[in-house]
Amino acid sequence: MPERKTIERARQAARQGKRPTTQAGEFVREEMEHIREGKHGARSTKQAIAIGLSKARRAGVKLGAPPKSAGEKTRQSAASASRRAHSRRKPSPTRSRAIIGALRREGRQAASHQALARQTRRVARRRGQASLRAAAQKAVATKGPKGRKAAARKAAATRSAA
């Protein structure tokens, strides 16, 4: 169950018109915090991120479907989590205990800063020019004039430093 603060931050992002991925980022951040605090572990950084995204879907964040490259089981799991956002059924206590027990036996390295940086770079390398451009255009849509000005200043500073 996500913490109340996390849900509130995600709702605030939604009110500000931020993208669903930004809202979901709050749940992923919470998951990383839980792993670092030692509440449980994860086998890999990918798994830790997936747990956070699943929590976001269950909380009602309207995330898109996983990519075509994802396995059938992943797509089914995401669809199920999205459906859960609208259902009133309580989660099974037995199943919840089993999941927590399994995650407690996993390592804590998945949420380390190095592991996250490695995962980020790996994903970034796979993205093409068109994908990066589309992401930038999406960001512009929710930044506002002040945000755009700050981003332009940062980009100029980066260019002069390189």
C-alpha positions in Angstrom: 0.0 0.0 0.0 1.5 3.4 -1.0 2.1 6.0 1.7 -0.4 8.8 2.0 2.4 11.4 1.2 3.2 9.6 -2.1 -0.4 9.5 -3.2 -0.7 13.2 -2.4 2.4 14.2 -4.3 1.2 12.2 -7.3 -2.2 13.9 -7.2 -0.5 17.3 -6.9 1.5 16.4 -10.1 -1.8 15.5 -11.8 -3.4 18.8 -10.8 -0.4 20.7 -12.2 -1.0 18.9 -15.5 2.2 16.7 -15.4 2.4 13.6 -17.4 1.3 10.2 -15.9 4.9 9.1 -16.0 5.8 12.0 -13.7 3.0 11.0 -11.3 4.2 7.4 -11.4 7.7 8.5 -10.6 6.6 9.3 -7.1 5.7 5.7 -6.5 9.0 4.5 -8.0 10.8 6.9 -5.7 8.9 5.6 -2.7 9.9 2.0 -3.7 13.5 2.9 -3.9 13.3 4.5 -0.4 11.7 1.3 1.0 14.5 -0.8 -0.4 17.2 1.6 1.0 15.4 1.6 4.4 15.6 -2.2 4.4 11.8 -2.8 4.3 12.4 -5.3 1.5 14.8 -5.9 -1.4 14.5 -6.5 -5.2 16.4 -8.8 -7.5 17.2 -6.0 -9.9 16.7 -2.3 -10.5 14.2 -3.2 -13.2 12.1 -5.1 -10.8 12.2 -2.3 -8.2 11.0 0.1 -10.9 8.3 -2.4 -12.0 7.0 -2.7 -8.5 6.7 1.1 -8.3 4.9 1.3 -11.6 2.5 -1.4 -10.5 1.7 0.5 -7.3 1.0 3.6 -9.5 -1.4 1.8 -11.7 -3.2 0.3 -8.7 -3.5 3.9 -7.3 -5.2 5.0 -10.5 -2.4 6.7 -12.5 -3.3 6.3 -16.1 0.0 4.8 -17.4 0.2 3.4 -20.9 0.7 -0.3 -21.7 4.2 -1.7 -21.4 6.2 -1.7 -24.7 5.7 -4.4 -27.3 9.1 -5.8 -26.4 7.8 -6.7 -22.9 6.6 -10.2 -22.3 3.0 -11.4 -22.3 3.1 -11.9 -18.5 4.2 -8.3 -18.0 1.4 -6.9 -20.2 -1.2 -9.0 -18.4 0.2 -7.9 -15.0 0.0 -4.2 -16.0 -3.6 -4.6 -17.3 -4.6 -6.4 -14.1 -3.0 -3.6 -12.0 -4.9 -0.9 -14.0 -8.2 -2.8 -13.4 -7.4 -3.0 -9.7 -7.6 0.8 -9.6 -11.3 0.6 -10.1 -12.1 -2.4 -8.0 -13.1 -2.4 -4.3 -11.7 -5.9 -3.6 -9.2 -6.1 -0.7 -5.9 -7.7 -1.5 -5.4 -11.3 -0.3 -3.5 -11.2 3.0 -1.9 -14.6 2.4 -0.6 -13.5 -1.0 0.6 -10.1 0.3 2.6 -11.9 3.1 4.1 -14.3 0.5 5.2 -11.4 -1.7 6.7 -9.4 1.1 8.5 -12.5 2.4 10.0 -13.2 -1.0 11.1 -9.6 -1.4 12.7 -9.5 2.0 15.0 -12.3 1.0 16.3 -10.3 -2.0 19.3 -7.9 -1.9 19.2 -4.2 -1.4 21.8 -3.3 -4.1 19.0 -2.7 -6.7 18.2 0.7 -5.3 21.8 1.9 -5.0 22.7 5.1 -6.8 25.1 3.2 -9.0 22.5 0.6 -10.0 20.0 3.3 -10.8 22.5 5.3 -12.9 23.5 2.1 -14.7 19.9 1.3 -15.5 19.2 4.9 -16.7 22.2 4.9 -19.0 21.3 1.5 -20.4 17.8 2.6 -21.3 19.0 6.0 -22.6 21.4 4.3 -25.0 18.5 2.3 -26.6 16.5 5.5 -27.4 16.7 7.1 -30.8 16.8 10.7 -31.8 13.1 10.8 -32.6 12.2 9.4 -29.2 14.4 12.0 -27.4 12.9 14.9 -29.5 9.3 13.7 -28.7 10.2 13.6 -25.0 11.5 17.1 -25.1 8.3 18.3 -26.8 6.2 16.6 -24.2 8.2 18.3 -21.5 7.7 21.7 -23.0 3.9 21.2 -22.9 3.9 21.2 -19.1 6.9 23.4 -18.2 5.3 26.8 -18.5 7.2 30.0 -19.4 9.4 30.1 -16.3 10.3 26.4 -16.6 11.2 26.9 -20.3 13.4 29.9 -19.6 15.2 27.9 -16.9 15.7 24.9 -19.2 17.0 27.1 -22.0 19.5 28.8 -19.6 20.6 25.3 -18.4 21.0 24.1 -22.0 23.1 27.2 -22.9 25.4 26.7 -19.9 25.8 23.0 -20.8 26.7 23.9 -24.4 29.3 26.5 -23.3 30.8 24.0 -20.9 31.2 21.3 -23.5 
